[in-house]
């Protein structure tokens, strides 16, 4: 068995400097010796068997369970080796390649995200522990890609810049109604109400996020402007001046792309604007990684541009702008993982050691995919009318500058009597 595993790893590891220690004490050096050395210890025969059966998921689950450890280097260093050597699953043999192909063919069966299943999927990830999320997120609890305006900018400032950038693209006016699909812990909705006097309705499927968002709205005295509901966006029937969705589309699933954009078209006023911020692929479509699908984001799917644009067109919406954030999420994830690891003891106390190892792998793997793989972030700006926004993109920078001034002044309030969208 060890011979089979080593042959598979040898085919895969053409570059880099990897040392593998097996349960019987044997030591193998793989790669061309370039770069920093990574020492991987495989503790059990069970770990070897499961890695041969399914390289990606087998490694992930054995790492989570402590049957694989990294004695020199870091999990991110190991993942970098995987990316610079190409696709691990295809490189480890025809069986793994066959499994990968089958996963792509059957991906639709893994993403039947009905309202009930969507609620369960959200609960699996977002209702873990608000305290755990507070350990590594910024104070506003932004759990999506930050916007780094310049090198060296800190995470907290970059998350504020992200909200500012999105608000500028929406060009929200005081008193306008805004729908926030997947409103999380409420930060973006509160930002739009506080600084632009928007009337915001946020919808989420997370009980824990909802409780925090509502508490924050009351605490800031913005509950007359911002309403958060535990509700699926598909049940809404009110039209809005603006719609925003950040980090939610990844949970829609390819089966539901058409219904998502058809619902957006239905809810968006004729002169309205939508901003969709989502993880995407710069390459062709692919299946969701087995580890991510099973342990982190059940029902999740990251789309390619080619899968989204035709659906937008068929929904009758106009794509007025698209921006691709390439390395912003890699920087965000780096900051998150540094904070997460700095609070290891607290995470283990809240959950357990296996959870800590699982999430350390998730954060490192995600950073690696954005840094060396094909993951990026798309910001799609949509409208019904081509004239819904100014002719050039200059207005975005102008709006951002106005928002910088507003962030440091008293909140903008709408005319008396204006109610939150029903």
C-alpha positions as CSV (number, residue, x, y, z in Angstrom):
1,X,0.0,0.0,0.0
2,X,2.8,2.4,0.8
3,X,4.3,1.7,-2.5
4,X,1.1,2.6,-4.3
5,X,0.8,5.8,-2.4
6,X,4.4,6.8,-3.0
7,X,4.1,6.1,-6.8
8,X,1.0,8.3,-7.0
9,X,2.7,11.1,-5.0
10,X,5.9,10.8,-7.1
11,X,3.9,11.3,-10.3
12,X,2.2,14.3,-8.8
13,X,5.2,15.9,-7.0
14,X,7.5,17.0,-9.9
15,X,8.2,20.4,-8.4
16,X,9.0,21.6,-4.8
17,X,10.5,20.0,-1.8
18,X,8.2,17.5,0.0
19,X,9.3,15.0,2.6
20,X,6.8,12.2,3.5
21,X,7.1,10.2,6.7
22,X,5.1,6.9,6.7
23,X,3.7,5.0,9.7
24,X,6.5,2.4,9.5
25,X,9.1,5.1,9.9
26,X,10.3,5.2,6.2
27,X,11.1,8.6,4.8
28,X,10.7,9.7,1.2
29,X,11.9,13.0,-0.5
30,X,9.8,14.1,-3.4
31,X,10.0,17.0,-5.9
32,X,13.0,18.8,-7.5
33,X,14.2,20.2,-4.2
34,X,13.2,23.8,-5.0
35,X,11.5,26.1,-2.5
36,X,11.0,25.7,1.2
37,X,10.8,22.2,2.6
38,X,7.5,20.7,3.8
39,X,7.5,17.6,6.0
40,X,4.3,15.6,5.9
41,X,3.7,12.8,8.4
42,X,1.1,10.1,7.7
43,X,0.3,8.5,11.0
44,X,-1.8,5.5,10.1
45,X,-2.4,2.9,7.4
46,X,-6.0,4.0,7.4
47,X,-4.9,7.4,6.2
48,X,-2.9,5.9,3.4
49,X,-5.9,3.8,2.3
50,X,-8.3,6.6,2.2
51,X,-5.9,8.9,0.4
52,X,-5.5,6.3,-2.3
53,X,-9.3,6.0,-2.6
54,X,-10.0,9.7,-2.8
55,X,-6.9,11.9,-2.6
56,X,-8.5,15.3,-1.9
57,X,-11.2,14.2,0.6
58,X,-9.0,11.5,2.1
59,X,-6.2,14.0,2.9
60,X,-8.7,16.5,4.3
61,X,-10.5,14.2,6.6
62,X,-7.3,12.6,7.9
63,X,-5.8,16.0,8.5
64,X,-9.0,16.9,10.4
65,X,-8.8,13.7,12.5
66,X,-5.1,14.1,13.3
67,X,-4.0,11.1,11.2
68,X,-1.9,13.4,9.1
69,X,0.3,16.2,10.4
70,X,2.7,18.7,9.1
71,X,5.9,18.7,11.0
72,X,7.7,21.4,9.0
73,X,6.2,24.2,7.1
74,X,2.5,25.1,7.2
75,X,-0.7,23.7,5.6
76,X,-0.6,26.6,3.2
77,X,2.9,25.6,2.1
78,X,1.6,22.1,1.4
79,X,-1.3,23.5,-0.6
80,X,1.0,25.7,-2.6
81,X,2.9,22.5,-3.7
82,X,-0.4,21.0,-4.8
83,X,-1.3,24.0,-6.9
84,X,2.2,24.5,-8.5
85,X,2.2,20.8,-9.5
86,X,-1.3,20.9,-11.1
87,X,-4.5,19.1,-10.3
88,X,-4.0,16.6,-7.5
89,X,-6.9,14.4,-8.3
90,X,-6.0,14.0,-11.9
91,X,-2.4,13.5,-11.2
92,X,-2.9,10.6,-8.8
93,X,-4.3,8.2,-11.4
94,X,-7.2,7.3,-13.7
95,X,-9.6,6.3,-10.9
96,X,-9.3,9.7,-9.2
97,X,-9.7,11.4,-12.6
98,X,-12.8,9.3,-13.2
99,X,-14.3,10.3,-9.8
100,X,-13.6,14.0,-10.6
101,X,-15.3,13.7,-13.9
102,X,-18.3,12.0,-12.4
103,X,-18.5,14.7,-9.7
104,X,-18.8,17.3,-12.5
105,X,-21.4,15.4,-14.3
106,X,-23.6,14.8,-11.2
107,X,-23.0,18.3,-9.7
108,X,-26.6,19.3,-10.2
109,X,-27.8,16.5,-8.0
110,X,-25.7,18.0,-5.2
111,X,-27.3,21.4,-5.5
112,X,-31.0,20.8,-5.2
113,X,-31.4,23.8,-3.0
114,X,-35.1,24.0,-2.2
115,X,-36.1,26.5,0.5
116,X,-36.0,23.9,3.2
117,X,-32.6,22.5,2.1
118,X,-31.2,26.0,1.8
119,X,-32.2,26.7,5.4
120,X,-30.4,23.5,6.5
121,X,-27.3,24.4,4.5
122,X,-27.1,27.8,6.0
123,X,-27.6,26.5,9.5
124,X,-24.7,24.0,8.9
125,X,-22.2,26.9,8.3
126,X,-23.5,30.2,9.6
127,X,-25.2,29.1,12.9
128,X,-22.0,27.5,14.3
129,X,-21.2,30.2,16.9
130,X,-21.3,34.0,16.7
131,X,-18.5,34.0,19.3
132,X,-16.3,31.9,17.0
133,X,-16.9,34.3,14.1
134,X,-16.1,37.3,16.3
135,X,-12.7,35.8,17.0
136,X,-11.4,36.3,13.4
137,X,-13.8,38.7,11.6
138,X,-13.6,42.5,11.7
139,X,-15.7,44.4,14.2
140,X,-18.5,44.8,11.7
141,X,-18.5,41.0,11.1
142,X,-18.1,41.2,7.3
143,X,-17.8,37.5,6.2
144,X,-17.0,38.2,2.5
145,X,-14.1,39.4,0.4
146,X,-12.7,42.8,1.5
147,X,-11.6,45.5,-0.9
148,X,-7.9,46.4,-0.4
149,X,-7.4,49.9,-1.8
150,X,-3.6,49.9,-1.4
151,X,-0.8,47.6,-0.2
152,X,-0.5,47.3,3.5
153,X,-4.2,48.3,4.2
154,X,-5.5,46.4,7.3
155,X,-8.5,44.1,7.2
156,X,-10.8,46.4,9.1
157,X,-10.2,49.3,6.8
158,X,-10.5,47.0,3.7
159,X,-13.9,45.7,4.9
160,X,-15.1,49.3,5.3
161,X,-13.8,50.0,1.8
162,X,-15.7,47.1,0.4
163,X,-19.0,48.4,1.8
164,X,-18.1,51.9,0.5
165,X,-17.3,50.4,-3.0
166,X,-20.5,48.5,-3.2
167,X,-22.6,51.5,-2.0
168,X,-21.0,53.7,-4.6
169,X,-21.8,51.2,-7.4
170,X,-25.4,51.1,-6.2
171,X,-25.6,54.9,-6.1
172,X,-28.1,54.8,-3.3
173,X,-30.1,58.0,-2.7
174,X,-31.7,59.0,0.6
175,X,-35.0,57.4,1.1
176,X,-34.6,54.7,-1.5
177,X,-35.6,51.2,-0.7
178,X,-32.9,48.5,-0.7
179,X,-33.2,44.8,-0.5
180,X,-30.1,42.9,1.0
181,X,-30.3,39.2,0.0
182,X,-28.2,37.3,2.5
183,X,-27.8,40.1,4.9
184,X,-25.5,38.3,7.3
185,X,-24.9,40.1,10.6
186,X,-26.3,43.3,9.2
187,X,-23.3,45.4,8.5
188,X,-24.0,46.4,4.9
189,X,-27.6,47.2,5.5
190,X,-26.8,49.3,8.6
191,X,-24.0,51.1,6.6
192,X,-26.5,52.0,3.8
193,X,-29.1,53.3,6.3
194,X,-26.6,55.1,8.5
195,X,-24.7,56.9,5.7
196,X,-27.2,57.2,2.9
197,X,-30.6,57.2,4.7
198,X,-31.7,54.1,2.8
199,X,-34.7,52.1,3.8
200,X,-33.3,48.6,4.0
201,X,-34.9,45.2,4.2
202,X,-32.4,42.4,4.9
203,X,-33.2,38.7,4.5
204,X,-31.2,35.8,5.9
205,X,-31.8,32.1,6.7
206,X,-29.5,32.1,9.7
207,X,-31.0,32.4,13.2
208,X,-27.8,33.5,14.8
209,X,-27.0,36.2,12.2
210,X,-30.6,37.5,12.4
211,X,-30.5,37.9,16.2
212,X,-27.2,39.9,16.0
213,X,-28.4,42.0,13.1
214,X,-31.6,43.0,14.8
215,X,-29.8,43.8,18.0
216,X,-27.4,46.0,16.2
217,X,-30.2,47.9,14.4
218,X,-31.8,48.6,17.7
219,X,-28.5,49.5,19.4
220,X,-27.7,52.1,16.7
221,X,-31.2,53.5,16.6
222,X,-31.7,52.5,13.0
223,X,-34.5,50.0,13.5
224,X,-36.9,52.5,12.0
225,X,-34.9,52.3,8.8
226,X,-33.6,48.7,8.7
227,X,-35.6,45.5,9.0
228,X,-34.1,42.1,9.1
229,X,-36.2,39.0,8.5
230,X,-35.7,35.2,8.6
231,X,-36.9,34.7,5.1
232,X,-36.1,33.1,1.8
233,X,-35.7,35.8,-0.9
234,X,-37.9,33.7,-3.2
235,X,-41.0,34.5,-1.0
236,X,-40.7,38.3,-1.5
237,X,-43.1,40.2,-3.6
238,X,-42.2,43.9,-3.0
239,X,-40.3,45.9,-5.6
240,X,-37.1,47.8,-4.6
241,X,-35.1,50.7,-5.9
242,X,-31.8,48.8,-5.2
243,X,-30.9,45.2,-4.6
244,X,-27.6,44.0,-3.2
245,X,-26.3,40.5,-2.5
246,X,-22.9,39.8,-1.1
247,X,-21.5,36.3,-0.6
248,X,-24.9,34.6,-1.0
249,X,-25.0,33.6,-4.7
250,X,-22.4,30.8,-4.0
251,X,-25.2,29.0,-2.1
252,X,-27.8,29.3,-4.8
253,X,-26.7,26.3,-6.9
254,X,-26.5,25.9,-10.6
255,X,-30.1,24.5,-10.7
256,X,-31.5,27.7,-9.4
257,X,-29.5,30.4,-11.3
258,X,-32.4,31.1,-13.6
259,X,-35.0,31.4,-10.8
260,X,-32.6,33.7,-8.9
261,X,-32.2,36.2,-11.7
262,X,-35.8,36.0,-12.7
263,X,-36.8,36.8,-9.1
264,X,-34.3,39.7,-9.1
265,X,-35.8,41.0,-12.3
266,X,-39.2,40.8,-10.7
267,X,-38.2,42.6,-7.5
268,X,-36.1,45.3,-9.1
269,X,-37.9,48.5,-10.1
270,X,-37.8,49.6,-13.7
271,X,-35.1,52.2,-12.9
272,X,-33.5,50.2,-10.2
273,X,-29.9,48.9,-9.9
274,X,-28.6,45.6,-8.4
275,X,-25.0,44.7,-7.3
276,X,-24.2,41.0,-7.0
277,X,-20.9,40.2,-5.3
278,X,-19.9,36.6,-5.6
279,X,-17.0,34.2,-5.7
280,X,-16.5,33.0,-9.3
281,X,-14.1,31.0,-11.5
282,X,-11.8,32.7,-14.0
283,X,-11.6,29.3,-15.8
284,X,-14.2,26.8,-17.1
285,X,-17.0,25.3,-14.9
286,X,-16.0,22.7,-12.4
287,X,-17.5,20.6,-9.6
288,X,-17.4,21.7,-6.0
289,X,-14.5,20.2,-4.0
290,X,-15.6,17.2,-2.1
291,X,-14.2,18.5,1.3
292,X,-15.9,21.8,0.9
293,X,-19.2,20.2,-0.2
294,X,-19.3,17.7,2.6
295,X,-17.9,19.7,5.6
296,X,-18.0,23.4,4.9
297,X,-20.7,24.5,2.4
298,X,-23.2,21.8,1.5
299,X,-25.1,22.7,-1.6
300,X,-22.6,25.4,-2.5
301,X,-21.3,26.0,-6.0
302,X,-18.9,28.5,-7.5
303,X,-19.8,29.6,-11.0
304,X,-17.8,30.5,-14.0
305,X,-18.6,33.7,-15.9
306,X,-19.9,31.6,-18.8
307,X,-22.5,30.1,-16.6
308,X,-23.8,33.4,-15.2
309,X,-24.0,35.8,-18.1
310,X,-26.4,33.8,-20.3
311,X,-28.8,33.4,-17.4
312,X,-28.7,37.2,-16.8
313,X,-29.5,37.8,-20.4
314,X,-32.5,35.4,-20.4
315,X,-33.9,37.1,-17.3
316,X,-34.1,40.3,-19.3
317,X,-31.5,42.2,-17.1
318,X,-28.8,44.5,-18.5
319,X,-25.2,43.9,-17.4
320,X,-24.1,47.5,-16.8
321,X,-20.7,46.8,-15.2
322,X,-18.6,43.9,-14.1
323,X,-15.4,44.1,-12.0
324,X,-13.2,41.1,-11.2
325,X,-11.3,41.2,-7.8
326,X,-8.4,38.9,-8.3
327,X,-6.3,38.7,-5.1
328,X,-8.5,40.6,-2.7
329,X,-10.0,37.5,-1.3
330,X,-6.5,35.8,-0.9
331,X,-5.5,38.8,1.3
332,X,-8.8,38.6,3.2
333,X,-8.4,34.9,3.9
334,X,-4.8,35.4,5.0
335,X,-5.9,37.9,7.6
336,X,-8.8,35.7,8.8
337,X,-6.6,32.6,9.2
338,X,-3.9,34.6,11.1
339,X,-6.6,35.8,13.5
340,X,-8.2,32.4,13.7
341,X,-5.0,30.7,14.5
342,X,-4.1,33.3,17.1
343,X,-7.3,32.3,18.9
344,X,-6.8,28.5,18.7
345,X,-7.5,27.9,22.4
346,X,-10.8,29.8,22.3
347,X,-11.9,28.0,19.1
348,X,-11.1,24.6,20.6
349,X,-13.0,25.5,23.8
350,X,-16.0,26.7,21.9
351,X,-16.1,23.7,19.4
352,X,-13.2,21.2,19.5
353,X,-9.8,20.4,18.1
354,X,-11.2,18.6,15.0
355,X,-13.2,21.7,14.1
356,X,-10.2,23.9,14.5
357,X,-8.1,21.7,12.1
358,X,-11.0,21.5,9.7
359,X,-11.4,25.3,9.5
360,X,-7.7,25.9,9.4
361,X,-7.7,23.7,6.3
362,X,-10.7,25.4,4.9
363,X,-9.3,28.9,5.3
364,X,-5.8,27.9,4.0
365,X,-7.3,25.9,1.1
366,X,-9.5,28.9,0.1
367,X,-6.6,31.3,0.3
368,X,-4.5,28.9,-1.9
369,X,-7.3,28.7,-4.5
370,X,-7.5,32.5,-4.8
371,X,-3.8,32.9,-4.7
372,X,-2.7,30.1,-7.1
373,X,-5.9,28.7,-8.5
374,X,-8.7,30.0,-10.6
375,X,-11.0,31.6,-8.0
376,X,-11.8,35.3,-8.1
377,X,-14.6,37.6,-7.1
378,X,-17.1,38.9,-9.5
379,X,-19.1,42.1,-8.9
380,X,-22.0,42.2,-11.4
381,X,-24.0,45.4,-11.7
382,X,-27.4,44.9,-13.2
383,X,-30.4,47.0,-14.2
384,X,-33.5,46.9,-16.4
385,X,-32.6,50.1,-18.2
386,X,-29.3,51.0,-19.8
387,X,-29.6,54.6,-18.6
388,X,-30.1,53.7,-14.9
389,X,-26.5,54.9,-14.2
390,X,-24.2,57.6,-15.4
391,X,-22.4,57.2,-18.7
392,X,-18.9,56.6,-17.4
393,X,-17.4,54.9,-14.3
394,X,-16.2,58.2,-12.9
395,X,-19.2,58.4,-10.7
396,X,-18.0,55.4,-8.6
397,X,-14.9,57.2,-7.4
398,X,-17.0,60.4,-6.8
399,X,-19.6,58.5,-4.8
400,X,-16.8,56.8,-2.7
401,X,-15.4,60.2,-1.9
402,X,-18.8,61.4,-0.7
403,X,-19.2,58.3,1.4
404,X,-15.8,58.9,3.0
405,X,-17.0,62.3,4.1
406,X,-20.3,60.9,5.4
407,X,-18.6,58.1,7.4
408,X,-17.0,60.8,9.5
409,X,-20.1,63.0,9.9
410,X,-23.5,62.6,11.4
411,X,-25.7,60.0,9.8
412,X,-27.9,61.0,6.9
413,X,-31.6,60.6,7.8
414,X,-34.5,60.4,5.4
415,X,-37.6,62.6,5.6
416,X,-39.8,62.1,8.6
417,X,-42.4,59.3,8.3
418,X,-40.5,57.2,5.8
419,X,-41.1,53.5,6.6
420,X,-38.9,50.5,6.1
421,X,-39.8,48.5,3.0
422,X,-42.6,46.1,3.7
